[in-house]
Amino acid sequence: MSTPPEDWDQDERQALAGLEDQFEAIRRRHAMDPPLDLLQAARADILPAAEQARLMTHLESSEWSRALVDSIEEGSDAAPLDDVAQQRLWTRIARETAAASAPAPGPRPWNPAVFGGLAAAASLIIAVMVWRGGSGEHTGPVVPPDAVAPATPAEAPRVEIAFEKPEIKLGPAALTWRGAPSENPYLVDLKPAVDAYRAGDDPRARDLFAALSMRYPQAVEVLFFSGVTLMLNGEFERALAPLNAAAAVGEPAFTEDATWYLAVAEQRAGKDASARSRFSALCSRGGRHAADACAAVRQIDAPPARP
Amino acid sequence: MEFEDLYRQHVQAVFRFALSITRRRDVAEDLTSDAFLALHRELGSIDASQLPAWLLTVVRNRARDMWRHQLVEERYAVRESRELAMAPDGPGLEDWILRSADLKPVHRACVMLRYVSGMTRSEIAAEMGLSETQVKGHLQYALTLLRKAHGVRQA
Protein backbone atom coordinates (compact mmCIF):
# COMPACT_ATOMS: atom_id res chain seq x y z
CA MET A 1 0.00 0.00 0.00
CA SER A 2 1.13 3.52 -0.72
CA THR A 3 0.97 6.36 1.73
CA PRO A 4 -1.55 8.93 0.71
CA PRO A 5 -1.63 11.61 -0.42
CA GLU A 6 1.82 11.19 -2.00
CA ASP A 7 0.54 8.95 -4.77
CA TRP A 8 -2.54 10.99 -5.60
CA ASP A 9 -2.50 12.24 -9.16
CA GLN A 10 -3.06 15.83 -10.20
CA ASP A 11 -6.84 15.43 -10.57
CA GLU A 12 -7.15 13.95 -7.12
CA ARG A 13 -5.01 16.63 -5.55
CA GLN A 14 -7.18 19.31 -7.11
CA ALA A 15 -10.41 17.60 -6.17
CA LEU A 16 -9.34 17.08 -2.58
CA ALA A 17 -7.67 20.45 -2.07
CA GLY A 18 -8.84 21.78 1.25
CA LEU A 19 -9.95 18.40 2.51
CA GLU A 20 -6.51 16.94 3.22
CA ASP A 21 -6.72 17.60 6.93
CA GLN A 22 -10.10 15.97 7.25
CA PHE A 23 -8.91 12.89 5.39
CA GLU A 24 -5.81 12.84 7.56
CA ALA A 25 -8.02 12.92 10.65
CA ILE A 26 -10.06 9.99 9.36
CA ARG A 27 -6.88 8.07 8.58
CA ARG A 28 -5.54 8.68 12.08
CA ARG A 29 -8.83 7.64 13.59
CA HIS A 30 -8.84 4.32 11.76
CA ALA A 31 -5.13 3.65 11.50
CA MET A 32 -5.34 0.88 14.05
CA ASP A 33 -8.57 -0.70 12.95
CA PRO A 34 -8.26 -4.43 12.31
CA PRO A 35 -6.99 -5.12 8.79
CA LEU A 36 -9.50 -5.54 6.03
CA ASP A 37 -8.83 -9.23 5.45
CA LEU A 38 -9.53 -9.96 9.10
CA LEU A 39 -12.76 -7.99 9.03
CA GLN A 40 -13.87 -9.83 5.93
CA ALA A 41 -12.97 -13.20 7.44
CA ALA A 42 -14.96 -12.33 10.54
CA ARG A 43 -17.93 -11.37 8.42
CA ALA A 44 -17.65 -14.76 6.70
CA ASP A 45 -17.53 -16.44 10.12
CA ILE A 46 -14.36 -18.37 9.37
CA LEU A 47 -12.07 -17.19 12.18
CA PRO A 48 -11.18 -19.19 15.26
CA ALA A 49 -13.77 -18.61 17.97
CA ALA A 50 -11.91 -16.11 20.15
CA GLU A 51 -10.84 -13.93 17.23
CA GLN A 52 -14.25 -14.23 15.65
CA ALA A 53 -15.89 -12.90 18.79
CA ARG A 54 -13.41 -10.07 19.11
CA LEU A 55 -13.69 -9.00 15.50
CA MET A 56 -17.48 -9.17 15.57
CA THR A 57 -17.47 -6.94 18.63
CA HIS A 58 -15.35 -4.48 16.70
CA LEU A 59 -17.63 -4.67 13.68
CA GLU A 60 -20.68 -4.05 15.83
CA SER A 61 -19.12 -1.00 17.43
CA SER A 62 -17.35 0.51 14.40
CA GLU A 63 -19.63 1.97 11.80
CA TRP A 64 -16.61 2.68 9.62
CA SER A 65 -15.37 -0.90 9.53
CA ARG A 66 -18.87 -2.15 8.99
CA ALA A 67 -19.43 0.23 6.09
CA LEU A 68 -16.06 -0.69 4.61
CA VAL A 69 -16.80 -4.41 4.56
CA ASP A 70 -20.38 -3.95 3.42
CA SER A 71 -19.51 -1.53 0.64
CA ILE A 72 -16.80 -3.77 -0.75
CA GLU A 73 -19.10 -6.75 -0.59
CA GLU A 74 -21.95 -4.96 -2.32
CA GLY A 75 -19.81 -3.06 -4.78
CA SER A 76 -17.54 -5.88 -5.86
CA ASP A 77 -17.84 -7.60 -9.14
CA ALA A 78 -17.16 -11.25 -8.36
CA ALA A 79 -16.09 -12.22 -11.83
CA PRO A 80 -16.41 -15.97 -12.31
CA LEU A 81 -13.56 -18.23 -13.28
CA ASP A 82 -12.93 -17.76 -16.96
CA ASP A 83 -12.39 -20.76 -19.19
CA VAL A 84 -8.62 -20.59 -18.90
CA ALA A 85 -8.67 -20.43 -15.10
CA GLN A 86 -11.26 -23.17 -14.96
CA GLN A 87 -9.13 -25.44 -17.11
CA ARG A 88 -5.97 -24.58 -15.16
CA LEU A 89 -7.71 -25.50 -11.94
CA TRP A 90 -9.00 -28.73 -13.43
CA THR A 91 -5.49 -29.67 -14.58
CA ARG A 92 -4.20 -29.07 -11.08
CA ILE A 93 -6.94 -31.17 -9.50
CA ALA A 94 -6.50 -33.93 -12.04
CA ARG A 95 -2.77 -34.02 -11.40
CA GLU A 96 -3.36 -34.48 -7.68
CA THR A 97 -6.05 -37.06 -8.07
CA ALA A 98 -3.68 -38.92 -10.37
CA ALA A 99 -1.00 -38.85 -7.69
CA ALA A 100 -3.47 -40.01 -5.05
CA SER A 101 -4.67 -42.86 -7.25
CA ALA A 102 -1.17 -44.05 -8.09
CA PRO A 103 0.40 -46.81 -5.96
CA ALA A 104 2.04 -45.40 -2.86
CA PRO A 105 5.81 -45.25 -3.16
CA GLY A 106 7.95 -46.87 -0.51
CA PRO A 107 9.83 -44.85 2.06
CA ARG A 108 12.30 -42.61 0.35
CA PRO A 109 15.52 -42.08 2.27
CA TRP A 110 16.43 -38.49 2.79
CA ASN A 111 19.56 -37.53 0.99
CA PRO A 112 21.20 -34.42 2.39
CA ALA A 113 23.49 -34.16 -0.60
CA VAL A 114 20.54 -33.45 -2.86
CA PHE A 115 19.16 -30.52 -0.99
CA GLY A 116 20.62 -27.24 -0.09
CA GLY A 117 19.77 -24.08 1.45
CA LEU A 118 17.70 -23.81 4.57
CA ALA A 119 19.14 -23.07 7.94
CA ALA A 120 17.32 -23.28 11.21
CA ALA A 121 18.42 -21.68 14.39
CA ALA A 122 17.18 -19.77 17.39
CA SER A 123 15.69 -20.83 20.63
CA LEU A 124 12.11 -21.67 21.28
CA ILE A 125 9.40 -21.56 23.85
CA ILE A 126 7.55 -24.59 25.08
CA ALA A 127 3.90 -23.66 24.87
CA VAL A 128 0.82 -25.47 25.99
CA MET A 129 -1.19 -27.12 23.31
CA VAL A 130 -3.46 -30.10 23.24
CA TRP A 131 -2.07 -32.92 21.19
CA ARG A 132 -4.54 -33.31 18.43
CA GLY A 133 -4.36 -36.96 17.67
CA GLY A 134 -0.94 -38.14 16.64
CA SER A 135 -2.32 -41.53 15.70
CA GLY A 136 -5.10 -40.08 13.59
CA GLU A 137 -3.24 -40.14 10.35
CA HIS A 138 -4.97 -40.70 7.08
CA THR A 139 -4.39 -43.98 5.43
CA GLY A 140 -4.96 -42.46 2.04
CA PRO A 141 -8.03 -41.45 0.14
CA VAL A 142 -10.54 -44.09 -0.78
CA VAL A 143 -10.98 -43.84 -4.49
CA PRO A 144 -14.04 -45.66 -5.71
CA PRO A 145 -13.45 -48.00 -8.62
CA ASP A 146 -15.75 -46.00 -10.83
CA ALA A 147 -13.89 -42.77 -10.18
CA VAL A 148 -13.10 -40.81 -13.26
CA ALA A 149 -9.70 -41.27 -14.80
CA PRO A 150 -7.58 -38.15 -14.39
CA ALA A 151 -7.07 -35.89 -17.35
CA THR A 152 -3.30 -35.85 -17.05
CA PRO A 153 -1.14 -38.92 -17.44
CA ALA A 154 -0.61 -40.72 -14.15
CA GLU A 155 2.98 -41.39 -15.06
CA ALA A 156 3.87 -37.70 -15.27
CA PRO A 157 6.71 -37.13 -12.82
CA ARG A 158 5.68 -35.32 -9.68
CA VAL A 159 7.47 -32.31 -8.36
CA GLU A 160 9.04 -32.94 -4.98
CA ILE A 161 9.86 -29.94 -2.84
CA ALA A 162 13.28 -30.21 -1.26
CA PHE A 163 13.93 -29.72 2.43
CA GLU A 164 16.91 -29.72 4.71
CA LYS A 165 17.36 -31.36 8.05
CA PRO A 166 17.00 -28.59 10.65
CA GLU A 167 19.34 -28.23 13.56
CA ILE A 168 18.17 -29.21 17.00
CA LYS A 169 16.60 -26.37 18.93
CA LEU A 170 15.53 -26.30 22.54
CA GLY A 171 12.90 -24.14 24.10
CA PRO A 172 13.27 -21.85 27.08
CA ALA A 173 11.84 -24.45 29.40
CA ALA A 174 14.98 -26.43 28.69
CA LEU A 175 17.34 -23.52 28.08
CA THR A 176 16.38 -21.66 31.24
CA TRP A 177 16.75 -24.67 33.48
CA ARG A 178 19.01 -23.49 36.27
CA GLY A 179 20.06 -26.83 37.66
CA ALA A 180 22.21 -29.54 36.21
CA PRO A 181 20.71 -31.12 33.08
CA SER A 182 20.68 -34.46 34.84
CA GLU A 183 18.23 -33.03 37.37
CA ASN A 184 15.65 -32.16 34.74
CA PRO A 185 13.66 -35.29 33.81
CA TYR A 186 12.57 -33.75 30.53
CA LEU A 187 16.14 -33.04 29.45
CA VAL A 188 17.19 -36.48 30.54
CA ASP A 189 14.42 -38.04 28.46
CA LEU A 190 15.14 -35.79 25.51
CA LYS A 191 18.86 -36.47 25.33
CA PRO A 192 18.84 -39.91 23.61
CA ALA A 193 16.53 -38.62 20.88
CA VAL A 194 18.63 -35.51 20.37
CA ASP A 195 21.83 -37.55 20.31
CA ALA A 196 20.40 -39.94 17.72
CA TYR A 197 19.19 -37.03 15.65
CA ARG A 198 22.55 -35.30 15.73
CA ALA A 199 24.34 -38.55 14.95
CA GLY A 200 22.26 -38.95 11.82
CA ASP A 201 20.50 -42.08 13.06
CA ASP A 202 17.19 -40.95 11.66
CA PRO A 203 15.16 -44.14 12.22
CA ARG A 204 16.17 -44.28 15.88
CA ALA A 205 15.56 -40.54 16.31
CA ARG A 206 12.10 -40.99 14.80
CA ASP A 207 11.23 -43.79 17.23
CA LEU A 208 12.58 -41.91 20.23
CA PHE A 209 10.76 -38.69 19.38
CA ALA A 210 7.58 -40.65 18.76
CA ALA A 211 7.89 -42.16 22.23
CA LEU A 212 8.57 -38.73 23.71
CA SER A 213 5.47 -37.32 22.07
CA MET A 214 3.39 -39.75 24.08
CA ARG A 215 5.01 -38.64 27.29
CA TYR A 216 5.30 -34.92 26.50
CA PRO A 217 2.38 -34.19 24.17
CA GLN A 218 2.54 -30.46 24.87
CA ALA A 219 6.21 -29.87 24.13
CA VAL A 220 6.47 -27.99 20.88
CA GLU A 221 9.98 -29.16 20.08
CA VAL A 222 8.97 -32.78 20.58
CA LEU A 223 6.05 -32.28 18.22
CA PHE A 224 8.21 -30.50 15.70
CA PHE A 225 11.05 -33.01 15.68
CA SER A 226 8.63 -35.94 15.69
CA GLY A 227 7.34 -34.60 12.41
CA VAL A 228 10.76 -33.81 11.03
CA THR A 229 12.18 -37.23 11.85
CA LEU A 230 9.20 -38.88 10.18
CA MET A 231 9.93 -36.78 7.09
CA LEU A 232 13.58 -37.76 7.21
CA ASN A 233 12.41 -41.37 7.09
CA GLY A 234 10.15 -40.70 4.12
CA GLU A 235 6.94 -40.97 6.17
CA PHE A 236 5.37 -37.75 5.00
CA GLU A 237 1.74 -38.65 5.62
CA ARG A 238 2.47 -39.59 9.21
CA ALA A 239 4.46 -36.40 9.71
CA LEU A 240 1.41 -34.24 9.14
CA ALA A 241 -0.25 -34.68 12.55
CA PRO A 242 2.73 -33.74 14.75
CA LEU A 243 3.75 -30.89 12.45
CA ASN A 244 0.20 -29.60 12.42
CA ALA A 245 0.17 -29.69 16.19
CA ALA A 246 3.55 -27.97 16.37
CA ALA A 247 2.35 -25.20 14.06
CA ALA A 248 -0.88 -24.83 16.00
CA VAL A 249 0.98 -24.26 19.27
CA GLY A 250 1.44 -20.72 18.04
CA GLU A 251 4.92 -20.29 19.42
CA PRO A 252 6.30 -17.53 17.17
CA ALA A 253 9.82 -18.92 16.96
CA PHE A 254 8.46 -22.32 15.95
CA THR A 255 5.42 -21.52 13.86
CA GLU A 256 7.18 -20.57 10.66
CA ASP A 257 9.48 -23.60 10.69
CA ALA A 258 6.62 -25.94 11.55
CA THR A 259 4.48 -24.47 8.79
CA TRP A 260 7.28 -24.80 6.28
CA TYR A 261 7.96 -28.45 7.08
CA LEU A 262 4.24 -29.14 7.25
CA ALA A 263 3.83 -27.70 3.76
CA VAL A 264 6.72 -29.77 2.46
CA ALA A 265 5.32 -32.90 4.11
CA GLU A 266 1.92 -32.24 2.57
CA GLN A 267 3.44 -31.75 -0.84
CA ARG A 268 5.51 -34.90 -0.56
CA ALA A 269 2.39 -36.74 0.66
CA GLY A 270 0.58 -35.70 -2.51
CA LYS A 271 -1.53 -32.94 -0.98
CA ASP A 272 -0.43 -30.27 -3.38
CA ALA A 273 -3.40 -27.98 -2.95
CA SER A 274 -3.03 -27.68 0.78
CA ALA A 275 0.74 -27.47 0.50
CA ARG A 276 0.50 -24.76 -2.12
CA SER A 277 -1.81 -22.77 0.11
CA ARG A 278 0.71 -22.88 2.95
CA PHE A 279 3.67 -22.12 0.67
CA SER A 280 1.74 -19.21 -0.76
CA ALA A 281 1.07 -17.81 2.72
CA LEU A 282 4.73 -18.22 3.70
CA CYS A 283 5.79 -16.61 0.44
CA SER A 284 3.59 -13.55 0.84
CA ARG A 285 4.26 -13.18 4.55
CA GLY A 286 8.03 -12.90 4.17
CA GLY A 287 10.46 -14.38 6.64
CA ARG A 288 13.07 -17.08 6.74
CA HIS A 289 11.32 -19.49 4.42
CA ALA A 290 9.73 -16.95 2.09
CA ALA A 291 12.11 -17.40 -0.84
CA ASP A 292 11.91 -21.17 -0.72
CA ALA A 293 8.16 -21.04 -0.32
CA CYS A 294 7.79 -18.78 -3.36
CA ALA A 295 9.98 -21.17 -5.33
CA ALA A 296 7.85 -24.08 -4.13
CA VAL A 297 4.69 -22.39 -5.38
CA ARG A 298 6.30 -21.92 -8.78
CA GLN A 299 7.37 -25.55 -8.85
CA ILE A 300 3.89 -26.78 -7.99
CA ASP A 301 2.29 -24.53 -10.58
CA ALA A 302 4.69 -25.48 -13.30
CA PRO A 303 3.17 -27.81 -15.89
CA PRO A 304 4.26 -31.41 -15.45
CA ALA A 305 7.34 -32.30 -17.46
CA ARG A 306 6.84 -34.84 -20.17
CA PRO A 307 8.40 -38.22 -19.44
CA MET B 1 -22.25 -38.65 -12.75
CA GLU B 2 -18.53 -38.60 -13.32
CA PHE B 3 -16.07 -36.50 -11.37
CA GLU B 4 -15.23 -34.14 -14.21
CA ASP B 5 -18.93 -33.56 -14.85
CA LEU B 6 -19.41 -32.69 -11.20
CA TYR B 7 -16.46 -30.33 -11.43
CA ARG B 8 -17.86 -28.55 -14.49
CA GLN B 9 -21.29 -28.33 -12.92
CA HIS B 10 -20.27 -26.92 -9.56
CA VAL B 11 -16.92 -25.19 -9.95
CA GLN B 12 -18.35 -21.72 -10.48
CA ALA B 13 -20.61 -21.89 -7.44
CA VAL B 14 -17.79 -23.22 -5.29
CA PHE B 15 -15.34 -20.62 -6.54
CA ARG B 16 -17.79 -17.76 -6.03
CA PHE B 17 -18.44 -18.90 -2.49
CA ALA B 18 -14.72 -19.23 -1.79
CA LEU B 19 -14.14 -15.77 -3.21
CA SER B 20 -16.95 -14.32 -1.15
CA ILE B 21 -15.41 -15.50 2.10
CA THR B 22 -11.75 -14.94 1.30
CA ARG B 23 -11.91 -11.98 -1.08
CA ARG B 24 -8.77 -13.23 -2.83
CA ARG B 25 -8.89 -15.05 -6.13
CA ASP B 26 -5.68 -17.00 -5.57
CA VAL B 27 -6.86 -18.25 -2.19
CA ALA B 28 -10.32 -18.93 -3.58
CA GLU B 29 -8.77 -21.10 -6.28
CA ASP B 30 -6.80 -23.01 -3.66
CA LEU B 31 -9.91 -23.63 -1.60
CA THR B 32 -11.90 -24.66 -4.65
CA SER B 33 -9.19 -27.12 -5.56
CA ASP B 34 -9.15 -28.49 -2.01
CA ALA B 35 -12.89 -28.97 -2.06
CA PHE B 36 -12.88 -30.93 -5.31
CA LEU B 37 -9.97 -33.05 -4.15
CA ALA B 38 -11.96 -33.87 -1.03
CA LEU B 39 -14.91 -34.70 -3.23
CA HIS B 40 -12.75 -37.01 -5.30
CA ARG B 41 -11.67 -38.85 -2.17
CA GLU B 42 -15.26 -39.22 -0.96
CA LEU B 43 -16.88 -39.74 -4.31
CA GLY B 44 -18.25 -43.12 -3.36
CA SER B 45 -20.03 -41.90 -0.26
CA ILE B 46 -21.38 -38.56 -1.47
CA ASP B 47 -24.80 -38.35 -3.02
CA ALA B 48 -25.03 -35.88 -5.89
CA SER B 49 -28.01 -34.29 -4.18
CA GLN B 50 -25.68 -33.15 -1.41
CA LEU B 51 -23.83 -30.97 -3.87
CA PRO B 52 -22.82 -28.23 -3.98
CA ALA B 53 -23.63 -27.76 -0.27
CA TRP B 54 -21.08 -30.42 0.70
CA LEU B 55 -18.39 -28.66 -1.33
CA LEU B 56 -19.22 -25.30 0.23
CA THR B 57 -18.86 -26.80 3.69
CA VAL B 58 -15.42 -28.08 2.76
CA VAL B 59 -14.48 -24.62 1.53
CA ARG B 60 -15.66 -22.98 4.73
CA ASN B 61 -13.80 -25.51 6.88
CA ARG B 62 -10.61 -25.08 4.86
CA ALA B 63 -10.89 -21.32 5.18
CA ARG B 64 -11.19 -21.71 8.93
CA ASP B 65 -8.11 -23.93 8.98
CA MET B 66 -6.24 -21.32 7.01
CA TRP B 67 -6.99 -18.57 9.50
CA ARG B 68 -6.17 -20.77 12.44
CA HIS B 69 -2.57 -20.69 11.25
CA GLN B 70 -2.21 -16.97 10.94
CA LEU B 71 -1.70 -15.76 14.48
CA VAL B 72 -4.79 -13.66 14.24
CA GLU B 73 -4.93 -12.89 17.90
CA GLU B 74 -1.47 -11.40 17.97
CA ARG B 75 -2.12 -9.18 14.96
CA TYR B 76 -5.31 -7.84 16.39
CA ALA B 77 -4.22 -7.42 19.98
CA VAL B 78 -1.56 -4.88 19.06
CA ARG B 79 -3.91 -2.89 16.90
CA GLU B 80 -6.71 -2.92 19.40
CA SER B 81 -4.56 -1.54 22.19
CA ARG B 82 -3.36 1.32 20.02
CA GLU B 83 -6.81 2.04 18.76
CA LEU B 84 -7.91 2.95 22.25
CA ALA B 85 -5.31 5.68 22.38
CA MET B 86 -6.71 7.46 19.33
CA ALA B 87 -8.95 10.37 20.23
CA PRO B 88 -11.84 10.70 17.78
CA ASP B 89 -12.22 13.93 15.85
CA GLY B 90 -15.47 15.47 14.78
CA PRO B 91 -17.60 13.83 12.05
CA GLY B 92 -17.89 16.04 8.93
CA LEU B 93 -16.27 14.28 6.00
CA GLU B 94 -16.38 10.86 7.63
CA ASP B 95 -20.06 11.27 8.26
CA TRP B 96 -20.63 12.13 4.60
CA ILE B 97 -18.66 9.12 3.40
CA LEU B 98 -20.64 6.82 5.66
CA ARG B 99 -24.11 8.23 5.10
CA SER B 100 -24.36 10.09 1.82
CA ALA B 101 -27.28 8.64 -0.10
CA ASP B 102 -25.62 9.75 -3.33
CA LEU B 103 -22.77 7.31 -2.89
CA LYS B 104 -23.38 3.80 -4.09
CA PRO B 105 -21.54 1.03 -2.25
CA VAL B 106 -18.94 0.77 -5.00
CA HIS B 107 -18.16 4.52 -4.77
CA ARG B 108 -18.05 4.42 -1.00
CA ALA B 109 -15.73 1.43 -1.04
CA CYS B 110 -13.41 3.06 -3.58
CA VAL B 111 -13.21 6.29 -1.57
CA MET B 112 -12.55 4.47 1.69
CA LEU B 113 -9.91 2.22 0.21
CA ARG B 114 -8.19 4.93 -1.82
CA TYR B 115 -8.17 7.94 0.46
CA VAL B 116 -8.25 6.34 3.90
CA SER B 117 -6.79 2.86 3.57
CA GLY B 118 -4.23 4.23 1.12
CA MET B 119 -4.60 1.61 -1.57
CA THR B 120 -3.47 2.16 -5.12
CA ARG B 121 -6.03 1.92 -7.90
CA SER B 122 -4.67 -1.45 -8.95
CA GLU B 123 -4.96 -2.76 -5.39
CA ILE B 124 -8.55 -1.59 -5.23
CA ALA B 125 -9.24 -3.17 -8.58
CA ALA B 126 -7.88 -6.49 -7.35
CA GLU B 127 -9.82 -6.26 -4.11
CA MET B 128 -13.10 -5.54 -5.82
CA GLY B 129 -12.80 -7.55 -8.99
CA LEU B 130 -12.89 -4.40 -11.13
CA SER B 131 -10.60 -2.97 -13.78
CA GLU B 132 -8.38 -0.03 -12.95
CA THR B 133 -10.34 2.05 -15.41
CA GLN B 134 -13.55 1.25 -13.59
CA VAL B 135 -11.96 2.17 -10.27
CA LYS B 136 -10.75 5.48 -11.71
CA GLY B 137 -14.25 6.21 -13.01
CA HIS B 138 -15.88 5.45 -9.66
CA LEU B 139 -13.38 7.65 -7.87
CA GLN B 140 -13.94 10.55 -10.27
CA TYR B 141 -17.67 10.30 -9.77
CA ALA B 142 -17.31 10.17 -6.00
CA LEU B 143 -14.97 13.14 -5.98
CA THR B 144 -17.44 15.17 -8.00
CA LEU B 145 -20.09 14.46 -5.38
CA LEU B 146 -17.63 15.20 -2.63
CA ARG B 147 -16.73 18.61 -4.05
CA LYS B 148 -20.39 19.52 -4.32
CA ALA B 149 -21.23 18.35 -0.83
CA HIS B 150 -18.34 20.14 0.79
CA GLY B 151 -18.33 23.24 -1.38
CA VAL B 152 -14.74 22.75 -2.47
CA ARG B 153 -13.96 24.64 -5.62
CA GLN B 154 -11.78 23.16 -8.22
CA ALA B 155 -8.54 25.07 -8.75
Interface residues (C-beta under 8 A of the other chain):
Chain A: M1 S2 T3 P4 P5 D7 D11 E12 Q14 A15 L16 A17 G18 L19 Q22 F23 A25 I26 R27 R28 R29 H30 A31 M32 D33 P34 P35 L36 D37 L38 Q40 A41 A44 I46 L47 P48 A50 E51 R54 L55 H58 E63 W64 A67 L68 D70 S71 I72 E73 E74 G75 S76 D77 A78 A79 P80 L81 A85 Q86 L89 W90 R92 I93 E96 T97 A100 P141 V142 V143 P144 D146 A147 V148 A151 A247 A248 G250 P252 T255 T259 K271 A273 S274 R276 S277 R278 S280 A281
Chain B: E2 F3 E4 Y7 V11 Q12 F15 R16 L19 S20 I21 T22 R23 R24 D26 V27 E29 D30 L31 T32 S33 D34 F36 L37 H40 R41 E42 L43 G44 R60 R62 A63 R64 M66 W67 R68 H69 Q70 L71 V72 E73 E74 R75 Y76 R79 E80 R82 E83 M86 P88 D89 G92 L93 E94 I97 L98 K104 P105 V106 H107 R108 A109 C110 M112 L113 R114 Y115 V116 S117 G118 M119 T120 E123 E127 M128 G129 L130 L139 Q140 L143 T144 L146 R147 H150 V152 Q154 A155
